[in-house]
Amino acid sequence: MPPSRRPKKPPRQPAKNRTKDPLTRVAEALERAYPAHDGADSATPADGFVWHPETASLTGVPKISRIPISLLRGIDRQADVLLANTRRHADGLPANNALLWGARGTGKSSLVKAAHEAVNDGRSSSRRLALVEIHREDVETLPRLLVILRDSPRRFILFCDDLTFEGQDASYKALKSVLEGGIEGRPDNVILYATSNRRHMMAREMIENERAAAIHDTEAIEEKVSLSDRFG
């Protein structure tokens, strides 16, 4: 009886790169969350994400903590303006960045989240806005996040709550670059909504320190104080 032969092993396929570039991983995750087609059987994507710069990743938020816009009282004019701007962005029309400033507890962040929900109501999954939260301490990574979102077919609202700058904090320069556009410009599919307890987002002592060290007072504080003016 002839000896049995072991089956030949299939040729080894080249190993896939298990260490993909972080930006590629995030882009692929967005494509999976937001399919190009919108069929009756397609899963509803997450409406909210949180940006994690240390891993260059976005974590989906299954249910955003918020209240209906109809329950917000005393801010009707602000709500109308923000709703109109958000709808324009969702429809692919030019829209402004927005800074909501005022005392604590006046409904600034609640209004942003409620406007996002109201505009998404009734929209198909492919036309729903995604709300991406970026924490205050991660503002300097904004340019990295925009690179990821730029090529997505979706439209985004970047949301930064309680945005203020203290002491020698220089991360405001990254925000200023995004608001002014820089060389590449802000992506058409992204706008920024921020809330702050300060009109100019800068601590008084921060501005005073710059004034004391400068040759011209107006030039010393213009860059920082004018930051809020770059919102729509």
N, CA, C and O of each residue as an XYZ file, in Angstrom:
928
protein
N       0.860     -1.202      0.000
C       0.000      0.000      0.000
C       0.886      1.239      0.000
O       1.730      1.392      0.883
N       0.709      2.126     -0.976
C       1.600      3.296     -1.050
C       1.406      4.211      0.153
O       0.292      4.372      0.653
N       2.483      4.796      0.601
C       2.364      5.698      1.767
C       1.467      6.891      1.446
O       1.481      7.457      0.353
N       0.697      7.229      2.460
C      -0.210      8.380      2.271
C       0.585      9.672      2.253
O       1.565      9.843      2.977
N       0.138     10.551      1.421
C       0.809     11.848      1.322
C       0.015     12.920      2.067
O      -1.209     13.012      1.974
N       0.749     13.696      2.784
C       0.088     14.801      3.472
C      -0.325     15.874      2.464
O       0.421     16.210      1.544
N      -1.529     16.398      2.661
C      -1.948     17.469      1.733
C      -1.016     18.660      1.823
O      -0.574     19.069      2.896
N      -0.743     19.189      0.661
C       0.128     20.360      0.645
C      -0.561     21.558      1.283
O      -1.754     21.796      1.095
N       0.221     22.291      2.033
C      -0.318     23.502      2.642
C      -0.486     24.578      1.576
O       0.367     24.743      0.704
N      -1.580     25.295      1.656
C      -1.747     26.385      0.682
C      -0.647     27.409      0.839
O      -0.140     27.621      1.940
N      -0.282     28.037     -0.244
C       0.778     29.049     -0.140
C       0.395     30.142      0.841
O      -0.743     30.611      0.875
N       1.366     30.525      1.626
C       1.124     31.546      2.642
C       0.887     32.896      1.983
O       1.658     33.356      1.141
N      -0.203     33.502      2.399
C      -0.536     34.820      1.863
C       0.260     35.876      2.615
O       0.571     35.703      3.794
N       0.586     36.952      1.947
C       1.305     38.007      2.653
C       0.466     38.545      3.799
O      -0.728     38.806      3.655
N       1.119     38.702      4.933
C       0.401     39.192      6.122
C      -0.041     40.624      5.910
O       0.685     41.458      5.370
N      -1.268     40.875      6.361
C      -1.773     42.242      6.255
C      -1.096     43.121      7.307
O      -0.649     42.655      8.355
N      -1.045     44.353      6.992
C      -0.438     45.294      7.926
C      -1.352     45.489      9.126
O      -2.436     46.064      9.024
N      -0.880     44.989     10.275
C      -1.712     45.074     11.475
C      -1.563     46.404     12.197
O      -2.258     46.672     13.176
N      -0.679     47.209     11.720
C      -0.468     48.505     12.373
C      -0.804     49.612     11.397
O       0.061     50.385     10.983
N      -2.064     49.674     11.040
C      -2.499     50.705     10.106
C      -2.297     52.087     10.707
O      -2.299     52.267     11.925
N      -2.127     53.035      9.836
C      -2.038     54.416     10.270
C      -3.315     54.793     11.022
O      -4.410     54.461     10.566
N      -3.199     55.485     12.172
C      -4.396     55.840     12.951
C      -5.436     56.595     12.140
O      -6.634     56.379     12.322
N      -5.002     57.470     11.253
C      -5.963     58.227     10.455
C      -6.740     57.301      9.527
O      -7.928     57.510      9.282
N      -6.054     56.263      9.007
C      -6.739     55.300      8.145
C      -7.780     54.527      8.923
O      -8.878     54.282      8.422
N      -7.443     54.134     10.161
C      -8.395     53.381     10.980
C      -9.645     54.198     11.260
O     -10.759     53.680     11.181
N      -9.465     55.473     11.586
C     -10.623     56.317     11.877
C     -11.459     56.525     10.629
O     -12.687     56.481     10.689
N     -10.800     56.752      9.489
C     -11.539     56.955      8.241
C     -12.363     55.721      7.891
O     -13.511     55.837      7.462
N     -11.774     54.530      8.076
C     -12.510     53.301      7.785
C     -13.679     53.112      8.742
O     -14.737     52.619      8.352
N     -13.477     53.513     10.015
C     -14.570     53.407     10.989
C     -15.728     54.310     10.601
O     -16.892     53.939     10.758
N     -15.409     55.497     10.095
C     -16.462     56.415      9.663
C     -17.211     55.859      8.457
O     -18.430     55.998      8.356
N     -16.481     55.234      7.551
C     -17.139     54.654      6.378
C     -18.093     53.528      6.777
O     -19.166     53.373      6.195
N     -17.680     52.738      7.791
C     -18.565     51.668      8.258
C     -19.784     52.237      8.965
O     -20.891     51.716      8.825
N     -19.578     53.308      9.729
C     -20.693     53.897     10.474
C     -21.659     54.616      9.553
O     -22.859     54.670      9.820
N     -21.127     55.177      8.453
C     -21.945     55.948      7.530
C     -21.829     55.359      6.132
O     -21.026     55.847      5.337
N     -22.591     54.343      5.811
C     -22.510     53.759      4.469
C     -22.923     54.757      3.409
O     -23.718     55.662      3.663
N     -22.371     54.580      2.207
C     -22.658     55.528      1.126
C     -24.112     55.464      0.698
O     -24.674     56.476      0.277
N     -24.749     54.267      0.798
C     -26.138     54.144      0.391
C     -27.044     54.197      1.614
O     -26.589     54.005      2.741
N     -28.290     54.452      1.392
C     -29.254     54.525      2.481
C     -30.437     53.637      2.138
O     -31.424     54.106      1.572
N     -30.344     52.377      2.472
C     -31.419     51.446      2.193
C     -32.316     51.259      3.395
O     -31.992     51.706      4.495
N     -33.451     50.597      3.190
C     -34.387     50.394      4.289
C     -33.801     49.505      5.364
O     -34.191     49.595      6.528
N     -32.851     48.633      4.980
C     -32.282     47.698      5.939
C     -30.970     48.185      6.546
O     -30.382     47.498      7.382
N     -30.508     49.361      6.134
C     -29.228     49.837      6.653
C     -29.378     50.264      8.103
O     -30.409     50.807      8.500
N     -28.324     50.011      8.897
C     -28.376     50.356     10.316
C     -28.283     51.862     10.500
O     -27.595     52.550      9.746
N     -28.980     52.364     11.503
C     -28.925     53.792     11.799
C     -27.596     54.104     12.468
O     -27.297     53.522     13.511
N     -26.792     54.994     11.917
C     -25.487     55.284     12.497
C     -25.617     56.091     13.777
O     -26.661     56.685     14.050
N     -24.540     56.106     14.562
C     -24.519     56.928     15.766
C     -24.597     58.393     15.367
O     -24.036     58.807     14.353
N     -25.298     59.165     16.178
C     -25.402     60.599     15.913
C     -24.280     61.383     16.574
O     -24.016     62.525     16.199
N     -23.618     60.778     17.556
C     -22.589     61.492     18.297
C     -21.307     60.695     18.424
O     -21.316     59.465     18.472
N     -20.193     61.431     18.478
C     -18.881     60.814     18.651
C     -18.063     61.661     19.616
O     -18.301     62.858     19.770
N     -17.089     61.015     20.264
C     -16.122     61.713     21.107
C     -14.735     61.476     20.522
O     -14.367     60.343     20.212
N     -13.973     62.551     20.375
C     -12.647     62.495     19.775
C     -11.611     62.136     20.840
O     -11.564     62.753     21.904
N     -10.776     61.127     20.541
C      -9.694     60.705     21.433
C      -8.368     60.873     20.689
O      -7.969     59.980     19.943
N      -7.684     61.993     20.878
C      -6.476     62.264     20.097
C      -5.323     61.322     20.396
O      -4.475     61.095     19.534
N      -5.275     60.761     21.620
C      -4.150     59.891     21.963
C      -4.124     58.634     21.095
O      -3.059     58.063     20.858
N      -5.289     58.207     20.625
C      -5.361     57.048     19.725
C      -5.871     57.430     18.342
O      -6.083     56.565     17.492
N      -6.067     58.721     18.120
C      -6.614     59.214     16.845
C      -7.873     58.452     16.477
O      -8.011     57.962     15.356
N      -8.799     58.355     17.439
C     -10.009     57.566     17.209
C     -11.249     58.329     17.645
O     -11.186     59.228     18.484
N     -12.372     57.953     17.059
C     -13.676     58.501     17.415
C     -14.520     57.388     18.024
O     -14.684     56.325     17.426
N     -15.054     57.640     19.218
C     -15.914     56.670     19.883
C     -17.366     57.074     19.698
O     -17.749     58.200     20.014
N     -18.169     56.158     19.188
C     -19.576     56.450     18.982
C     -20.340     56.560     20.291
O     -20.063     55.827     21.241
N     -21.298     57.475     20.342
C     -22.164     57.655     21.510
C     -23.554     57.156     21.120
O     -24.238     57.807     20.331
N     -23.984     56.014     21.657
C     -25.280     55.449     21.251
C     -26.456     56.381     21.512
O     -27.387     56.448     20.710
N     -26.417     57.106     22.644
C     -27.516     58.002     22.986
C     -26.950     59.271     23.601
O     -26.345     59.233     24.673
N     -27.145     60.394     22.923
C     -26.631     61.674     23.407
C     -27.512     62.186     24.542
O     -28.739     62.169     24.442
N     -26.881     62.638     25.617
C     -27.613     63.190     26.759
C     -28.086     64.604     26.422
O     -27.272     65.516     26.281
N     -29.396     64.784     26.295
C     -29.930     66.092     25.932
C     -31.422     66.143     26.224
O     -32.045     65.140     26.572
N     -31.981     67.354     26.071
C     -33.414     67.555     26.255
C     -33.980     68.171     24.983
O     -33.242     68.816     24.238
N     -35.270     67.988     24.715
C     -35.870     68.573     23.506
C     -35.774     70.094     23.517
O     -35.820     70.725     24.573
N     -35.643     70.661     22.343
C     -35.492     72.112     22.241
C     -36.741     72.841     22.715
O     -36.661     74.004     23.109
N     -37.888     72.181     22.685
C     -39.137     72.811     23.131
C     -39.148     73.072     24.630
O     -39.951     73.872     25.110
N     -38.270     72.410     25.379
C     -38.225     72.594     26.831
C     -37.283     73.712     27.254
O     -37.233     74.067     28.431
N     -36.541     74.266     26.312
C     -35.627     75.367     26.628
C     -36.393     76.678     26.580
O     -37.004     77.002     25.561
N     -36.368     77.433     27.669
C     -37.153     78.659     27.780
C     -36.258     79.889     27.874
O     -35.144     79.830     28.394
N     -36.764     80.992     27.363
C     -36.069     82.268     27.503
C     -34.938     82.492     26.527
O     -34.235     83.498     26.624
N     -34.742     81.586     25.593
C     -33.659     81.746     24.609
C     -34.199     81.512     23.199
O     -33.520     80.936     22.350
N     -35.421     81.965     22.966
C     -36.071     81.705     21.678
C     -35.297     82.291     20.502
O     -35.135     81.632     19.475
N     -34.818     83.526     20.648
C     -34.108     84.164     19.534
C     -32.818     83.406     19.214
O     -32.518     83.134     18.052
N     -32.056     83.066     20.268
C     -30.814     82.324     20.052
C     -31.090     80.955     19.431
O     -30.343     80.488     18.572
N     -32.174     80.321     19.880
C     -32.523     79.007     19.339
C     -32.875     79.098     17.859
O     -32.473     78.244     17.069
N     -33.625     80.132     17.483
C     -34.010     80.292     16.078
C     -32.784     80.493     15.188
O     -32.690     79.919     14.103
N     -31.844     81.319     15.664
C     -30.639     81.596     14.881
C     -29.798     80.333     14.729
O     -29.328     80.021     13.635
N     -29.611     79.605     15.835
C     -28.778     78.407     15.775
C     -29.437     77.308     14.944
O     -28.758     76.591     14.210
N     -30.744     77.178     15.058
C     -31.461     76.184     14.256
C     -31.322     76.475     12.762
O     -31.057     75.571     11.971
N     -31.502     77.732     12.385
C     -31.402     78.108     10.975
C     -30.000     77.837     10.438
O     -29.840     77.337      9.325
N     -28.990     78.167     11.233
C     -27.609     77.944     10.806
C     -27.307     76.451     10.678
O     -26.637     76.020      9.740
N     -27.809     75.671     11.636
C     -27.565     74.226     11.621
C     -28.260     73.567     10.436
O     -27.706     72.656      9.820
N     -29.449     74.015     10.117
C     -30.168     73.463      8.958
C     -29.427     73.770      7.658
O     -29.350     72.929      6.762
N     -28.887     74.975      7.567
C     -28.127     75.330      6.365
C     -26.934     74.385      6.203
O     -26.646     73.915      5.102
N     -26.261     74.122      7.291
C     -25.102     73.224      7.221
C     -25.534     71.817      6.829
O     -24.883     71.174      6.005
N     -26.624     71.338      7.412
C     -27.116     69.992      7.091
C     -27.520     69.877      5.627
O     -27.413     68.805      5.032
N     -27.983     70.978      5.048
C     -28.426     70.978      3.651
C     -27.290     71.248      2.670
O     -27.520     71.358      1.466
N     -26.071     71.354      3.179
C     -24.933     71.574      2.299
C     -24.737     73.017      1.886
O     -24.015     73.296      0.929
N     -25.371     73.942      2.598
C     -25.247     75.368      2.297
C     -24.204     76.006      3.215
O     -23.876     75.441      4.258
N     -23.683     77.172      2.841
C     -22.714     77.842      3.712
C     -23.320     78.131      5.081
O     -24.464     78.574      5.183
N     -22.542     77.876      6.133
C     -23.000     78.105      7.503
C     -21.831     78.625      8.329
O     -20.668     78.460      7.961
N     -22.158     79.253      9.445
C     -21.148     79.870     10.294
C     -20.764     78.975     11.463
O     -21.555     78.151     11.921
N     -19.526     79.153     11.940
C     -19.178     78.648     13.257
C     -19.955     79.478     14.276
O     -20.374     80.594     13.970
N     -20.152     78.950     15.475
C     -20.950     79.675     16.462
C     -20.328     79.568     17.846
O     -19.902     78.494     18.270
N     -20.282     80.704     18.544
C     -19.854     80.755     19.941
C     -21.038     81.178     20.789
O     -21.589     82.262     20.595
N     -21.434     80.331     21.730
C     -22.504     80.655     22.669
C     -21.850     80.970     24.007
O     -21.255     80.092     24.633
N     -21.960     82.229     24.449
C     -21.310     82.610     25.695
C     -22.329     83.195     26.662
O     -23.349     83.755     26.260
N     -22.023     83.048     27.947
C     -22.912     83.538     28.990
C     -22.629     82.824     30.295
O     -21.739     81.978     30.370
N     -23.390     83.167     31.324
C     -23.181     82.588     32.646
C     -23.498     81.097     32.642
O     -24.179     80.592     31.750
N     -22.996     80.415     33.648
C     -23.275     78.988     33.787
C     -24.766     78.761     33.995
O     -25.449     79.568     34.626
N     -25.257     77.657     33.456
C     -26.644     77.292     33.678
C     -27.651     78.011     32.812
O     -28.850     77.959     33.087
N     -27.188     78.684     31.765
C     -28.119     79.416     30.896
C     -28.528     78.609     29.662
O     -29.210     79.131     28.780
N     -28.120     77.352     29.595
C     -28.598     76.481     28.524
C     -27.780     76.476     27.255
O     -28.285     76.097     26.198
N     -26.520     76.890     27.333
C     -25.694     76.982     26.122
C     -25.453     75.610     25.486
O     -25.773     75.391     24.318
N     -24.889     74.696     26.268
C     -24.605     73.370     25.712
C     -25.890     72.604     25.421
O     -25.950     71.824     24.470
N     -26.919     72.826     26.239
C     -28.208     72.161     25.991
C     -28.784     72.594     24.653
O     -29.384     71.789     23.941
N     -28.603     73.873     24.307
C     -29.124     74.381     23.044
C     -28.397     73.756     21.857
O     -29.028     73.405     20.859
N     -27.083     73.616     21.956
C     -26.322     73.005     20.860
C     -26.810     71.585     20.595
O     -27.063     71.209     19.450
N     -26.939     70.802     21.661
C     -27.355     69.400     21.491
C     -28.810     69.293     21.046
O     -29.165     68.407     20.269
N     -29.652     70.206     21.547
C     -31.064     70.177     21.151
C     -31.240     70.585     19.690
O     -32.072     70.015     18.984
N     -30.463     71.565     19.234
C     -30.538     71.988     17.834
C     -30.087     70.860     16.912
O     -30.680     70.638     15.856
N     -29.056     70.163     17.308
C     -28.575     69.018     16.530
C     -29.668     67.962     16.397
O     -29.882     67.417     15.315
N     -30.354     67.679     17.492
C     -31.428     66.685     17.454
C     -32.588     67.156     16.586
O     -33.130     66.384     15.795
N     -32.970     68.427     16.735
C     -34.118     68.948     15.990
C     -33.867     68.927     14.488
O     -34.766     68.592     13.716
N     -32.673     69.277     14.070
C     -32.352     69.304     12.643
C     -32.288     67.890     12.066
O     -32.653     67.675     10.910
N     -31.834     66.940     12.854
C     -31.749     65.555     12.375
C     -33.098     64.862     12.314
O     -33.248     63.859     11.617
N     -34.072     65.381     13.030
C     -35.372     64.720     13.104
C     -35.983     64.559     11.707
O     -36.181     65.542     10.993
N     -36.273     63.331     11.331
C     -36.902     63.055     10.044
C     -35.949     62.918      8.880
O     -36.383     62.625      7.766
N     -34.660     63.121      9.103
C     -33.696     63.003      8.004
C     -33.256     61.550      7.832
O     -33.181     60.789      8.797
N     -32.969     61.188      6.597
C     -32.441     59.855      6.327
C     -31.037     59.739      6.915
O     -30.380     60.747      7.176
N     -30.589     58.521      7.117
C     -29.307     58.309      7.787
C     -28.146     58.954      7.041
O     -27.184     59.399      7.668
N     -28.219     59.010      5.728
C     -27.127     59.591      4.952
C     -27.101     61.115      5.024
O     -26.119     61.732      4.611
N     -28.165     61.733      5.542
C     -28.237     63.196      5.610
C     -28.230     63.716      7.041
O     -28.411     64.912      7.270
N     -28.021     62.819      8.005
C     -28.016     63.237      9.398
C     -26.663     63.830      9.770
O     -25.617     63.320      9.369
N     -26.697     64.899     10.534
C     -25.470     65.505     11.026
C     -24.890     64.669     12.156
O     -25.628     64.107     12.965
N     -23.578     64.592     12.207
C     -22.893     63.942     13.327
C     -22.330     65.022     14.245
O     -21.710     65.979     13.783
N     -22.549     64.860     15.539
C     -22.021     65.780     16.543
C     -20.761     65.158     17.135
O     -20.819     64.096     17.756
N     -19.626     65.819     16.942
C     -18.343     65.299     17.417
C     -17.844     66.187     18.548
O     -17.548     67.363     18.338
N     -17.752     65.626     19.734
C     -17.284     66.402     20.888
C     -15.767     66.345     20.980
O     -15.167     65.272     20.927
N     -15.159     67.515     21.118
C     -13.726     67.603     21.358
C     -13.540     68.318     22.687
O     -14.067     69.414     22.878
N     -12.804     67.718     23.599
C     -12.633     68.292     24.924
C     -11.724     69.519     24.877
O     -10.868     69.657     24.003
N     -11.936     70.381     25.825
C     -11.186     71.630     25.891
C      -9.674     71.390     25.823
O      -8.967     72.103     25.112
N      -9.182     70.401     26.551
C      -7.741     70.165     26.605
C      -7.181     69.582     25.312
O      -5.965     69.465     25.161
N      -8.056     69.218     24.384
C      -7.607     68.622     23.121
C      -7.722     69.578     21.936
O      -7.571     69.164     20.787
N      -7.985     70.836     22.208
C      -8.205     71.805     21.131
C      -7.004     71.893     20.193
O      -7.167     72.105     18.992
N      -5.810     71.732     20.735
C      -4.626     71.844     19.883
C      -4.548     70.729     18.841
O      -3.757     70.815     17.902
N      -5.363     69.684     18.999
C      -5.368     68.585     18.016
C      -6.451     68.772     16.952
O      -6.673     67.879     16.134
N      -7.113     69.903     16.955
C      -8.158     70.170     15.964
C      -7.694     69.944     14.525
O      -8.416     69.308     13.758
N      -6.530     70.432     14.133
C      -6.100     70.204     12.747
C      -6.030     68.726     12.379
O      -6.361     68.358     11.252
N      -5.606     67.876     13.309
C      -5.548     66.432     13.041
C      -6.947     65.872     12.815
O      -7.161     65.064     11.911
N      -7.890     66.302     13.637
C      -9.260     65.811     13.496
C      -9.859     66.247     12.164
O     -10.564     65.471     11.517
N      -9.587     67.469     11.755
C     -10.138     67.962     10.492
C      -9.606     67.183      9.297
O     -10.324     66.980      8.318
N      -8.358     66.747      9.369
C      -7.798     65.932      8.288
C      -8.611     64.656      8.121
O      -8.844     64.200      7.002
N      -9.041     64.082      9.244
C      -9.819     62.841      9.204
C     -11.209     63.081      8.632
O     -11.695     62.300      7.814
N     -11.845     64.164      9.067
C     -13.231     64.412      8.679
C     -13.367     64.981      7.275
O     -14.434     64.888      6.668
N     -12.315     65.559      6.763
C     -12.382     66.276      5.487
C     -12.918     65.411      4.347
O     -13.728     65.880      3.548
N     -12.481     64.166      4.263
C     -12.844     63.305      3.133
C     -14.079     62.454      3.392
O     -14.436     61.619      2.561
N     -14.731     62.649      4.524
C     -15.930     61.864      4.817
C     -17.120     62.405      4.023
O     -17.206     63.613      3.800
N     -18.038     61.536      3.594
C     -19.239     62.012      2.901
C     -20.245     62.652      3.848
O     -21.215     63.264      3.402
N     -20.022     62.517      5.142
C     -20.956     63.052      6.130
C     -20.650     64.509      6.440
O     -19.602     65.035      6.067
N     -21.592     65.149      7.132
C     -21.413     66.523      7.580
C     -21.368     66.516      9.102
O     -22.083     65.753      9.752
N     -20.515     67.378      9.666
C     -20.224     67.311     11.097
C     -20.369     68.672     11.785
O     -20.142     69.726     11.191
N     -20.758     68.600     13.060
C     -20.651     69.733     13.974
C     -19.612     69.349     15.013
O     -19.806     68.383     15.751
N     -18.511     70.088     15.084
C     -17.559     69.902     16.167
C     -18.051     70.708     17.356
O     -18.376     71.887     17.217
N     -18.110     70.084     18.518
C     -18.675     70.719     19.703
C     -17.642     70.732     20.820
O     -17.160     69.682     21.244
N     -17.303     71.939     21.298
C     -16.384     72.096     22.426
C     -17.102     72.881     23.514
O     -17.449     74.047     23.322
N     -17.320     72.243     24.647
C     -18.062     72.849     25.748
C     -17.102     73.530     26.722
O     -16.014     73.025     26.998
N     -17.525     74.688     27.237
C     -16.765     75.427     28.253
C     -15.353     75.742     27.767
O     -14.369     75.403     28.423
N     -15.268     76.383     26.631
C     -13.980     76.691     26.005
C     -13.410     77.987     26.568
O     -13.924     79.070     26.292
N     -12.350     77.873     27.356
C     -11.643     79.032     27.894
C     -10.150     78.739     27.853
O      -9.735     77.585     27.740
N      -9.346     79.801     27.948
C      -7.901     79.653     27.919
C      -7.306     80.357     29.128
O      -7.683     81.483     29.450
N      -6.376     79.688     29.795
C      -5.787     80.192     31.027
C      -4.279     80.346     30.881
O      -3.642     79.679     30.066
N      -3.718     81.256     31.704
C      -2.275     81.375     31.847
C      -1.537     81.487     30.534
O      -1.861     82.323     29.690
N      -0.533     80.628     30.372
C       0.308     80.650     29.174
C      -0.174     79.662     28.108
O       0.588     79.264     27.227
N      -1.423     79.282     28.202
C      -1.996     78.326     27.251
C      -1.930     78.893     25.834
O      -2.481     79.957     25.551
N      -1.251     78.172     24.957
C      -1.104     78.627     23.569
C      -1.955     77.819     22.598
O      -1.839     77.986     21.384
N      -2.818     76.936     23.128
C      -3.617     76.094     22.232
C      -4.658     76.898     21.464
O      -5.233     76.410     20.492
N      -4.903     78.149     21.908
C      -5.852     78.993     21.177
C      -5.378     79.240     19.747
O      -6.183     79.547     18.868
N      -4.075     79.106     19.514
C      -3.551     79.346     18.169
C      -4.054     78.289     17.181
O      -4.297     78.590     16.013
N      -4.208     77.045     17.660
C      -4.754     75.997     16.789
C      -6.199     76.306     16.432
O      -6.619     76.116     15.291
N      -6.963     76.787     17.423
C      -8.354     77.158     17.168
C      -8.424     78.331     16.204
O      -9.245     78.338     15.288
N      -7.579     79.308     16.405
C      -7.555     80.483     15.535
C      -7.238     80.085     14.094
O      -7.827     80.613     13.151
N      -6.304     79.152     13.936
C      -5.948     78.694     12.596
C      -7.125     78.018     11.908
O      -7.343     78.200     10.710
N      -7.887     77.231     12.680
C      -9.054     76.551     12.113
C     -10.118     77.560     11.715
O     -10.713     77.450     10.643
N     -10.360     78.544     12.576
C     -11.402     79.531     12.303
C     -11.044     80.407     11.110
O     -11.918     80.816     10.346
N      -9.760     80.691     10.957
C      -9.333     81.536      9.843
C      -9.142     80.738      8.562
O      -9.092     81.301      7.468
N      -9.036     79.429      8.708
C      -8.948     78.590      7.519
C      -7.565     78.075      7.212
O      -7.433     76.954      6.719
N      -6.518     78.852      7.483
C      -5.184     78.402      7.145
C      -5.035     78.198      5.640
O      -5.797     78.761      4.853
N      -4.068     77.407      5.250
C      -3.819     77.152      3.831
C      -4.899     76.259      3.235
O      -5.421     76.532      2.154
N      -5.228     75.180      3.960
C      -6.208     74.233      3.427
C      -7.639     74.736      3.568
O      -8.506     74.393      2.764
N      -7.880     75.540      4.579
C      -9.236     76.018      4.818
C     -10.042     75.003      5.609
O      -9.756     73.806      5.577
N     -11.043     75.486      6.315
C     -11.917     74.579      7.057
C     -12.718     73.756      6.066
O     -13.254     74.305      5.103
N     -12.811     72.446      6.282
C     -13.593     71.607      5.359
C     -15.034     72.084      5.269
O     -15.607     72.528      6.264
N     -15.618     71.996      4.088
C     -16.997     72.433      3.894
C     -17.988     71.591      4.684
O     -19.103     72.035      4.959
N     -17.588     70.374      5.052
C     -18.517     69.493      5.761
C     -18.391     69.594      7.281
O     -18.930     68.755      8.003
N     -17.684     70.612      7.768
C     -17.469     70.764      9.211
C     -17.716     72.206      9.636
O     -17.252     73.143      8.987
N     -18.460     72.375     10.744
C     -18.547     73.666     11.418
C     -18.268     73.433     12.897
O     -18.363     72.308     13.388
N     -17.924     74.504     13.599
C     -17.558     74.413     15.010
C     -18.543     75.194     15.864
O     -18.777     76.379     15.627
N     -19.122     74.527     16.862
C     -19.953     75.173     17.868
C     -19.222     75.073     19.205
O     -18.821     73.985     19.618
N     -19.053     76.201     19.872
C     -18.376     76.222     21.168
C     -19.204     77.011     22.171
O     -19.946     77.919     21.798
N     -19.074     76.660     23.445
C     -19.703     77.427     24.516
C     -18.609     77.935     25.444
O     -17.560     77.307     25.584
N     -18.860     79.068     26.071
C     -17.875     79.648     26.980
C     -18.571     80.544     27.993
O     -19.624     81.118     27.713
N     -17.974     80.658     29.168
C     -18.484     81.584     30.178
C     -17.931     82.986     29.968
O     -18.344     83.925     30.649
N     -16.998     83.134     29.030
C     -16.361     84.422     28.782
C     -16.589     84.844     27.337
O     -16.525     84.027     26.418
N     -16.850     86.101     27.158
C     -17.082     86.633     25.821
C     -15.864     86.434     24.934
O     -15.998     86.077     23.763
N     -14.673     86.664     25.488
C     -13.452     86.555     24.691
C     -12.673     85.280     24.986
O     -11.592     85.079     24.434
N     -13.204     84.415     25.850
C     -12.624     83.104     26.155
C     -11.274     83.180     26.848
O     -10.666     82.143     27.115
N     -10.783     84.397     27.151
C      -9.486     84.563     27.790
C      -9.659     85.078     29.212
O     -10.517     85.922     29.470
N      -8.837     84.565     30.145
C      -8.845     85.085     31.503
C      -8.294     86.508     31.501
O      -7.407     86.838     30.713
N      -8.830     87.356     32.398
C      -8.388     88.748     32.434
C      -6.887     88.858     32.677
O      -6.207     89.664     32.042
N      -6.369     88.034     33.611
C      -4.935     88.119     33.904
C      -4.090     87.690     32.716
O      -2.955     88.139     32.561
N      -4.642     86.822     31.879
C      -3.920     86.389     30.682
C      -3.737     87.562     29.730
O      -2.665     87.734     29.149
N      -4.773     88.360     29.571
C      -4.700     89.527     28.697
C      -3.792     90.590     29.299
O      -3.018     91.226     28.584
N      -3.886     90.788     30.636
C      -3.064     91.793     31.300
C      -1.585     91.447     31.208
O      -0.754     92.336     31.026
N      -1.248     90.171     31.330
C       0.150     89.754     31.222
C       0.709     90.055     29.841
O       1.855     90.486     29.710
N      -0.102     89.828     28.811
C       0.332     90.128     27.452
C       0.520     91.622     27.258
O       1.449     92.055     26.575
N      -0.370     92.416     27.865
C      -0.278     93.864     27.725
C       0.998     94.387     28.377
O       1.665     95.261     27.825
N       1.339     93.854     29.551
C       2.509     94.325     30.279
C       3.807     94.012     29.547
O       4.782     94.756     29.654
N       3.818     92.919     28.809
C       5.046     92.494     28.135
C       5.173     93.029     26.715
O       6.191     92.807     26.060
N       4.155     93.732     26.233
C       4.154     94.156     24.835
C       4.590     95.600     24.670
O       4.507     96.406     25.597
N       5.052     95.903     23.480
C       5.414     97.287     23.159
C       4.158     98.089     22.879
O       4.034     99.226     23.334
N       3.236     97.518     22.146
C       1.979     98.181     21.827
C       0.833     97.393     22.448
O       0.632     96.221     22.127
N       0.079     98.040     23.342
C      -1.005     97.356     24.048
C      -2.005     96.722     23.098
O      -2.399     95.568     23.271
N      -2.411     97.485     22.093
C      -3.465     96.983     21.206
C      -3.007     95.758     20.440
O      -3.778     94.819     20.240
N      -1.742     95.764     20.009
C      -1.231     94.610     19.283
C      -1.079     93.406     20.192
O      -1.207     92.266     19.747
N      -0.801     93.660     21.482
C      -0.588     92.556     22.416
C      -1.836     91.733     22.627
O      -1.772     90.508     22.724
N      -2.967     92.399     22.697
C      -4.194     91.663     23.028
C      -5.080     91.409     21.815
O      -6.049     90.655     21.908
N      -4.766     92.022     20.686
C      -5.644     91.887     19.521
C      -5.815     90.439     19.102
O      -6.931     90.007     18.812
N      -4.706     89.670     19.065
C      -4.770     88.293     18.578
C      -5.672     87.438     19.448
O      -6.407     86.589     18.943
N      -5.619     87.663     20.772
C      -6.385     86.818     21.684
C      -7.824     87.285     21.829
O      -8.754     86.479     21.791
N      -8.004     88.591     21.995
C      -9.353     89.105     22.193
C     -10.193     88.924     20.938
O     -11.398     88.691     21.025
N      -9.563     89.029     19.771
C     -10.312     88.930     18.518
C     -10.675     87.496     18.165
O     -11.348     87.261     17.162
N     -10.244     86.539     18.968
C     -10.539     85.140     18.671
C     -12.036     84.896     18.580
O     -12.499     84.199     17.677
N     -12.791     85.462     19.507
C     -14.244     85.254     19.505
C     -14.901     85.891     18.289
O     -15.962     85.444     17.854
N     -14.281     86.934     17.735
C     -14.854     87.601     16.563
C     -14.777     86.730     15.311
O     -15.434     87.021     14.310
N     -13.992     85.681     15.362
C     -13.842     84.815     14.194
C     -14.938     83.761     14.107
O     -15.013     83.005     13.138
N     -15.786     83.718     15.132
C     -16.995     82.904     15.036
C     -18.051     83.719     14.298
O     -17.997     84.948     14.283
N     -19.021     83.022     13.679
C     -20.049     83.737     12.928
C     -21.004     84.494     13.821
O     -21.925     85.145     13.328
